[in-house]
Amino acid sequence: MARPSRRKLCSLCSQSAPILYRVKYLEDGDWVFLCPQCWEKVSQNNPFYVYGGTWKAKKK
């Protein structure tokens, strides 16, 4: 039996993505999920960037 598709939206662009990165990117920011495109933008040259794991729509 097939599993139902899991979905999350990117916290910045609100697009659904099969892979999202859990990150903090503001000095006093909370954990958020970002798509690969938004993740690339906020992670570069950001002293407040912290990686917290990868979320995948398809679990093993």
N, C-alpha and C positions, 0 to 999 in steps of 0.2 A: 504494500500500500504506500503510495507517495505521500511525503510530508507536505503540509501546506507551506507555501512560500512565505518566508519571513521578510519583513520590510521595515526599514528605518529611513528617515530623511536626513539629509545633510543639514546641520544647524545654521549654515551660512546661506546656501543657495536653495534650500528646501527641495532638492532633487533626490529621488530615490536612487540608490546605488547598491550593487551586490557586495561591495566591500567599503567599509567606513573605518576611519581611524579615530580612536578615542584620544583626545589631546586636551591640554590646557595651553592657551597661547596669549593670555592677558596676565598682567602682573597679579591681580587678585581674581582671576577668572575661574569659573567652574569647569568641570569636565564636559566636553561636547564631542559629538560625532561629526566628522567631516569626510566628504567624498575626496577621492584622490586629487581632483583639480583644486579644491579649496585648501586641502592639506598642504599641497605644494606651495601655495601662496603664503600661508601663515607660518610655515616651518622655517623658511629661509631667512637667515640673519635676524632671528627673533630670540633675544636673551630670555624671554619668559616661556618659550616653547618647551613642553614636556609631553613625551609620548606615553600613552597608557594602554596600548594594545590595539588589536585589529578585530573588528566585527565582520563576520561573513554571513551572508544570507543563507548559504548552503552549509549546514553542519555536516561533519563527517559521520 
